[in-house]
Amino acid sequence: MRLSLSSAIVAAVAMTSCTPMMTYPEYAGAPKADPSMQPMPNLMADSLKFAHQRIAPDSELVYNLPPSTPLQVWRGVGSRLEVGRPMTSADTLAWTVRQVRLTGGHAEVDIVYPTEGIYQLATVHFVGSTGQPFYPSMLQLWLVPVEAPTCNTPQAVVDQPKNTPNTK
């Protein structure tokens, strides 16, 4: 049996449109995503780098991840970033991943970032597909003031040696 091109497109759209949204950290009623499973760590790292390069490329990238993010995710994000460093309790300015949402071939990552003495919200939009990398496609600036982030970095990440890839 041969499928026509239009039948294949309809089948592909039907499969992706039924894919539930997964979020990390989840909110009430949303399917939970495991932050250690790909593409979650890559989405976190790539969204931080993408937003930082477009908003404040001359500033240091100090990054922060959501509360309760596992240690291996912190290390994976830092390794993929290759620049910047994790937030410490002494830092007053940091770029924070607030939430990751993934639905089929689309993903969105909310980033809280410092600008002109306040924190604001941005969303990095991604496109990709199962088994293929996700690529940032758009940065949406909300220009909505939000509260300053609190440091969520595990002590083991703060204590890691200074010669690791995420401290370049």
C-alpha positions in Angstrom: 0.0 0.0 0.0 1.4 3.4 -1.0 0.6 6.6 0.8 0.3 9.8 -1.0 2.3 12.8 0.1 -0.9 14.5 1.4 -1.8 11.3 3.4 1.7 11.2 4.9 1.5 14.9 5.9 -1.9 14.5 7.5 -0.6 11.5 9.4 2.4 13.4 10.6 0.3 16.4 11.7 -2.2 14.1 13.5 0.7 12.4 15.4 2.3 15.7 16.5 -1.0 17.5 17.3 -1.9 14.8 19.8 1.4 15.0 21.6 0.7 16.3 25.1 2.7 19.3 26.4 5.4 18.3 28.9 6.7 21.0 31.3 9.5 21.4 33.7 9.0 22.4 36.3 5.4 21.3 35.9 2.3 23.1 37.0 -0.9 21.6 38.3 -2.5 19.4 35.7 0.4 19.4 33.2 2.2 16.3 32.2 5.6 16.2 34.0 8.8 16.2 32.0 12.0 14.6 33.3 14.6 17.3 33.2 17.4 14.8 32.7 16.0 13.3 29.5 16.9 14.9 26.2 16.1 17.4 24.8 15.4 19.1 28.2 19.0 19.8 29.2 19.9 21.0 25.7 16.9 23.2 25.6 17.9 24.8 28.9 21.5 25.4 27.8 20.6 26.6 24.2 17.9 29.0 25.4 20.3 30.6 27.9 23.0 31.0 25.3 20.5 32.2 22.6 18.8 34.8 24.8 22.1 36.1 26.3 23.8 36.5 22.9 20.8 38.6 21.7 20.1 40.7 24.8 23.4 41.3 26.5 26.3 39.6 24.7 29.0 41.8 26.4 27.9 40.8 29.9 29.0 37.7 31.8 26.6 34.8 31.6 25.7 33.7 35.1 23.1 31.1 34.9 20.5 29.6 37.2 18.1 26.6 36.7 14.8 25.8 38.3 14.6 24.7 41.9 15.1 20.9 42.4 16.9 20.5 39.1 19.1 17.3 39.4 22.9 17.7 39.7 23.5 15.8 36.4 21.3 18.4 34.6 23.3 21.3 36.1 26.5 19.6 34.9 25.1 18.8 31.5 23.8 22.4 31.0 27.2 23.9 32.1 29.1 21.5 29.7 26.9 22.4 26.8 27.0 26.1 27.4 30.9 26.2 27.4 30.7 29.8 28.7 29.6 31.5 31.8 29.2 30.0 35.2 26.5 28.8 37.6 25.0 31.4 40.0 26.2 31.6 43.6 24.5 33.1 46.6 26.8 36.1 46.2 25.6 36.9 42.7 23.1 39.7 42.2 22.6 39.3 38.4 21.7 35.9 36.8 19.9 34.4 33.8 17.4 31.9 35.1 15.5 29.2 33.3 12.0 29.6 34.6 10.2 26.8 32.7 10.6 24.5 29.7 7.6 23.4 27.6 7.8 20.7 25.0 5.1 19.6 22.5 6.1 17.5 19.6 8.3 19.5 17.3 8.0 22.7 19.3 9.5 23.9 22.5 9.5 27.1 24.5 11.8 28.1 27.4 11.0 31.0 29.6 14.1 32.9 30.8 14.2 35.6 33.5 17.0 38.0 32.7 18.5 41.2 34.3 18.3 44.5 32.5 18.6 48.1 33.7 18.2 47.2 37.4 15.2 45.0 37.0 14.4 41.4 35.9 12.3 40.8 32.9 10.9 37.7 31.1 11.7 36.3 27.6 10.7 33.2 25.8 13.0 31.3 23.4 11.0 29.4 20.8 12.5 26.2 19.3 11.6 23.9 16.4 12.8 20.3 16.0 11.6 16.8 15.8 11.9 13.4 17.5 15.5 12.2 17.2 16.6 15.5 15.7 18.1 18.6 17.4 15.9 21.5 18.4 17.0 24.9 17.1 16.1 28.3 18.4 13.7 30.1 16.0 12.7 33.2 17.8 13.2 35.3 21.0 10.1 36.9 22.4 10.7 39.7 24.9 7.8 40.2 27.2 9.1 43.4 28.9 7.3 42.3 32.1 9.1 43.0 35.3 9.4 39.9 37.5 11.0 39.1 40.9 14.7 38.6 41.1 15.6 34.9 41.1 17.0 33.1 44.1 20.1 30.9 43.7 19.2 27.3 43.1 22.7 26.0 42.4 23.6 22.8 44.3 26.8 23.1 46.4 28.4 20.3 44.4 28.1 22.5 41.2 29.5 25.6 43.0 32.4 23.5 44.3 33.4 21.8 41.0 36.9 22.6 39.8 37.5 25.8 37.9 39.1 24.1 34.9 35.8 22.5 33.8 34.3 23.5 30.5 31.5 25.7 31.9 33.9 28.3 33.3 35.6 29.5 30.1 
